[in-house]
């Protein structure tokens, strides 16, 4: 490693103010730190490995402290790599001298997947890296490593006891219509035969795991932990005794969880109305809807569905400055660097295929095509000059971090926070809408829409076309009659 490369890494860590998933700094001013043994093991078990730097003091803003004895440190590091683990690991060792102080750098290579997880002999345990720390694997997590060594399509397995009546009729109708629309062969088959030929139904009458998850009335009847656990941890709005606010658990089939989680993000973040130069306005959210939708869909479709992994749920957390989404199961068949650049691969090929034809309430499919989601996220973030999402492949988990979008200063001056009533008025400016249509356009909850509509009617800003409790009734702006 060169001095320039080392300085670039340290500058990045100074911005983060912490070690991270890929880099670990050790001051090592008096001896070889014992904690380095677990870090080496963790890096070797992680996709892409990692880099450990001896002679860099994290507590002093990653200043070059200088290693205790460069020659001894390199020798000890090499001995650890060769002798202290269940099998030797490969570490590229080099030394960089800056201002007369030596830094020993060890670039740890990832071990072959078929050999994971490796163990640290002294403790008999395996370790993985999560953000800036090394964690001992539980017996269940070790089992996940073993599962990931092979290719087992759990989404294609039949679900005992299931039958056609376990499917949501509306979702099935939309799915079959889409399949027939895009295939001259399927268009000539009966509806039940379409379900059979596309992996939703088996000849035995049972449903596939993918079919239940994408089209089921209530998949959690068979897969209780196929859910999204959401919470907001905004320190600025809570005191030290409160762990989280607005804690929710989203269930149902994939399209329902996708919509529910999207609305929850919207209700727990700010949105602004931005005045355009041409006199029109645009709504800009801290977390763009398109980006969030793709993050949620990816977590639901690409998560690990093995029996061991199914004890875990997907987590969705909104903090003061970021949104964090994490699901069981790391990337499959590609690396983080490949995301958005090469064709997507998924362990759940059947689930992904089905979801390309499952319509949501707003008329679009759960996913468009494999491999397009990350590109859409990048494009959406770039539109507003927001930071692109950060992805972390933890081998047995996958995490996406979305920094809270901050408008440019000139844009901030021209924005105002938009109320629920304003959102409804803006949606009605394009034509009459029903109660449910307003929910979809605004992403507000049913109760939020009901309350705002009542106020707007009282203020004579909108009128109801139809009976008060009729779901088919429409709402119209006053003056548009």
N, C-alpha and C positions, 0 to 999 in steps of 0.2 A: 504494500500500500504506500502511496506517495503522501508527502506532506499536504499537498493540495486536496487530495481525496479525504484525508483525515480531518482537515479543517472544515471541509464542506459538511461532513457528518456531524462534527461537533457544533457547527453553527445551527444545523437543523435541530439538534437536541436542546440547544439553548432557547430556541423559539418555543419548543414544546415544554421546556423546563422540567424534563424528565427523561429517563431511559425509555425505550419503547420496545415493541415486539421484535425488532431486528437488531437493536444495538444495546449493549450493556457496558457501562464504564465502571472500572474499579480503580480506586486511588492507589492501592498496592505500594505504599511508600515505605513500609517496614518489612513486609513479607508477602508470600503468595496467599491471597485470600481464600479461605476454605470454602466460602460461598460460591466460588467460581466453578466448583465441581458440578453443582446442580445446574448452573447456567449452561455449561457445556453439554450436559445431558439433554436439557430442554431444547437448546438450539438444534441438536442433532435429530430430535424427534419432530421438528417443525418443518413445514414446507419452505424450501429455500434456505434453511439453516439460519445463521445469524453471525454477528461479529461482536467479539468481546475485546475491550481495550484496557490494558493495565498501565497505570500512570496518568489516569484522567480522573479528576475529583468531581463527582456529580454535585456534591454539597457546596462546592465553590463555583457554581455555574459552569461546570465542565472545563475548569482550568487545567492546564497541563501541570500536573504535580510531579511527574517523573517517577518511574518505577524503581523499587528498592535495589534491584540488581538485574539488569537487562538479560545477562547471560543465564543466570540462575532461573529467572522467570520463564524464559523460552524453553529451557531444559525441562523444568517442572511441568509446563503446559504440554509438551510433547509426551512426557511420561504418563500424564493423566489420560491423554487421548488414546494411548496404546494399551494401557494396563488397567485402568480403573472402571471400565464399563463392561457390560455383558458381551460386547464385541468392540473391536477398535473403531474409533471414529476418525475421520479425516479433518485435520485442521491445518490451514495454510498459515504459517507463522512468519511474521516480519517485524522489523523495528523501524520506527520513525523518530528522528531527533529534531526537536523544535526548541530554539533558544537554549541549547545545551542540555535539554532534558529529554530523556528517552521514554518512548511509549512503545510497549509491546502489543502488537495486534494479532489476534487469532480469528481467522475467518473459518467458521465451523460449517462443514458441508452436511446437508441432510442425508441421513442414511436411507438405504433402499426401503421402499414401503413394505416389502415382504419381510423385512427384518424388524420392523417397528412393533412395539416400542422398545428401545434399548434401556437398560437399567444401570444405575450407579451401584456398584458392588457393595460399597460400604453401608448403604442404607437398604439395599435390595429393592429400591423403589424406582419408578420411572417418573420423568418430569416433562412438563410442557410449558410453553411461554404464553402468558396472558398479559398483554400490554407491557408493563415494565417489571414483571415479577415472574418467578419460577414456581410452579405449583405441582405438587405430587399428584399423580393420577390415581383415581379410585379404581377399584376392581372393575366397575362398570365401564369406566373410560378406557381402561386397557382392553376390554372386550370390543369396544368400538374400533380401536386400532386394528384388531384382528379381523373384524368384519370388513373394514375398508381395504383389506388386502385382496379380496375377491370381488367379483362383480355379481351381485345378487339383486335382481329387480323385484324388490318387495312390493312395489306398486302394482305388479301384475298378479300377485297372489290372490286366490279367492278368499272371500270373507265368509266363514261358516255361518249359516243361518240367515243369510241375506236373501232378498227376493226383489222382484221388480217394484213392489209396493214401497220399498225403502228409498226409491228415487223420487226426487222433486219433479212433478209433472211439468211445470212451467220451464224448468231448466232443461229437461229432456226434450221437450218440443223444440226449443230454440237450438239445442245441440244437434238434433237429427236434421232440422231444416238447414243448418249450416253445413253439415257433412254432405247432405244430398246436393246442396248448391254448388259445392266445390268438387264433386266427383260424379262423373257420368255413370260409373259402375254402381255406387251406393244409391244413386237416385232411382235405380230400378228395383231396389230391394224393399222389403217391408220394414217398418220401424224397428221391430224386434230384431230383425236380421242385421240392421245397421248397428245396433247395440252389441250384437254378438261379434260381428266382423271387426269392430273397432276397439275391442278389448274392454267393454263396459260389463258385458254379460258373458257367463259361461254356459255351455250346453246343459250343465247340471241345474241351471236356474239361479245359481248364486252369482253375486256381483263381484267384480274385482275391487281391490283396495283403491285403485285410482278412480274407478267409477263411483264408489261410495263417497270419496273425498270431494270429487268435483261436482257430482250431481245428486248426492244424497239428501234426504229430508233432514237428517240429523246425524252426520258422521260420528259425532262424539258418543253415540250409543255403542259403537264398536271400537272407537279410538278416543278415549276420554281426554288424552293430552294433545290431540291435534287441535290446538287452540293458540291464541295469541294473548299473552299476559301483558297488559299495558299499565304504565304509571308515569306520572309527571313528578319530577324531583326538582322543582324550582326553588332554590334556596332563598331567593329574593321574596318569595311569597309564603314561606313557611318558617316556623321557628325550629330550634335544634331538636325538639322532641318529636317532630313529625317526619316520618321516613319518606312518605310520598302522598300525593293528592291525586284525585280522579283515577283511582285504581279501577281497571276494568279487565274483564276476560271476554274475548270474542270467540264465538263458536259458530256452528253451522257449516254449510259447504263452502268451498273456496270463494265463489263470487260474493257470498254474504259477508265472510270475514274480511275480504278485500275492501268492500264498501264501508263496513262498520269501522274498521281500523282507520281508514282514510278520513271519515267524518270525525273520529276522535282526535286525530292529529290536528285537523282544522280547528276544532273547538278549543284545543289547548295551545294554540299559537296565534300570533297576531297576523292580521291581513290589512293591507293599506290600499286606498284608492289613489292611483297615480294619475295626475293630469297630464295628458299628452299635448304636444305642441299644436295638433290639429283641432283641439277642443274636446276630443273624446277622453274617456277615462279607461284605466286598466287596473284590475285587481292584482296585487302582488302579495303573495304570502311569504312568511319567513321560511317555510318549507314548501317549495312548489309542489302542487298537487300531482303533476305528472311524475316527478321524481319519486315522491312518496309511494305512489301507486305501484311503480315498478319495483321498489324495494320490498313492499309487502308481498307482491305476487312472487317475486324470486324466493323469498323466505318460505312461503307456503308450498311452492312447487319443488324447490331444490333441497329441502331439508331431508335429513336422514330418516327413513321410514323403517329401519330395522327394529325388531322387537326391543332391543336394549335401548336404542335411542328414543323410542316412543314413550319413555318415562319422562322425557323432557318436553317443555313447551317452547314456543317461540317467544322471545321477550322484546318488548318495544318500550323504550324509555325516552322521555323528553326531559332534558336538563336545561339549565339556564342558557347555555350557549350551543347546545347540539342535540341531535336526535340519534339514538343508538338502537339499532335493530340487530338481534343475534338469533341464530337458529342452530340446532344440532346438525352436525355434518359439515365438513370442510368442502372446498372446491373439488370437483370430480373431473379428472383428466386434463386439467389445465392449471395455470398459476395465476396469481393476482395480476401479474404483468400482462397476461394474455387477455384479460377482460376488455371487451370492446374492440379487440383487434382481430381475434380469430373466432372460428365457429364455436358456438357454445356446446358444451357436453353436459349431460345430466345423468345421474344415477336413476332418476325417475322418468324414464323416457315415455312410458305410457301415460302418466299423469300430465306431463308437459304437452304431449300430443293432444290429449282430450281437451285440455284447457285452452288450446288454440281455437277451439270451436264452441266453447261455452260462453254464451252471452251474459253480460251483466245488465243491471237495470237501465243503464244509460245507453244501451244498444251496442256497445263495443265488446269484443271478446276479452277474456281474462288476460291473455297474452296474444300478441300479434304473430310473432314467429320467434323461434329460438335464436338467441344471439343478439336480438335487437334491443333488449331492455337497457343494458349498460350504455349503449350509444344514445338512446333516448334521454337517459338521465344526464349524460354529459351535455347534450345539446340544450336541454332545459336549463341546467345550471348556468351554462355559458350565456344564454339569452339575457339573464339578469346580472351577469358578471358576479354570480355567486360561486363560492368554492365548490369544486366537484367533490362527490362523496369519496371517502376513504374506505378501502376494503381490507379486512384482516382475515387471512386464512389460518385458522388455528388447528388444522388437520381434522379435529373432531368437532369443531364449531366454525361458524362463519359469521363475521360481524361487519356491518356497514355503519359508518359514522357520517352523519350529514351535519355540517356546521350550520348554525342559524344564519340565514341570509341577511346581509346588511346592505341596505341601499346606499348608493353613492351619495355624498353630501348634497349635491345639487338636486338629487331626486328626493332626499329626505325633506328638503324645504318645501317641496310641492306635494307632499303626501299628508293624508289625514287618516286616522283609524276609522274603519268603516263599521257601522252598527248593523245589527241583524235586520232592522227595518230597511236600511239603505241597500243591503244585499238583495232583499226581496224586491224592492222598487227597481233596482237595476235589472234583475232577471225578468220582471214584467214589462220592461221597456221594449222587449223584443216580441211581445205578444201575450195572450192569455195563457195562464197555467193553472193546473190543478194543485191541490195541496201536496200530493206526492211528487209532482213534477218540480215544485218549488224546492222541496227537500233535496232532490237530486241536483238541481242547478246551484243551490247555495251551500250544500253540504251541512245544513243545519239539522238539528234533531226535530222530531215531530212536535214536541212540546214548544221548542223555540219558535218554530214556524207558526204554530197556533197562537201563541201569545202575541207575536209581532203582527200577525194578520188582524187580530182583534183590535189592536191599537190603531193600525192604519185605517181600518174601517171606521172606527170612532172619529178619527181625525179627518174623515172624508177624503182620503188620499187614494183609496182603492175601493172597488165595489165587488160584491160577490154575485156571480151569475149562477143561480141555482139555490137549492135549499142548504140551510146551515150545516147539517150533518151528513149531507150527501157527498160521498167521496168523489163523485163525478163533477161536482161543482167547480167552476173556474173562477179565477180572480183577474181583475182588469184594472189598469190605472184610470183614475178619474180624468176625463177629458179625452179618452180614447174611444168612448162609445160611438 
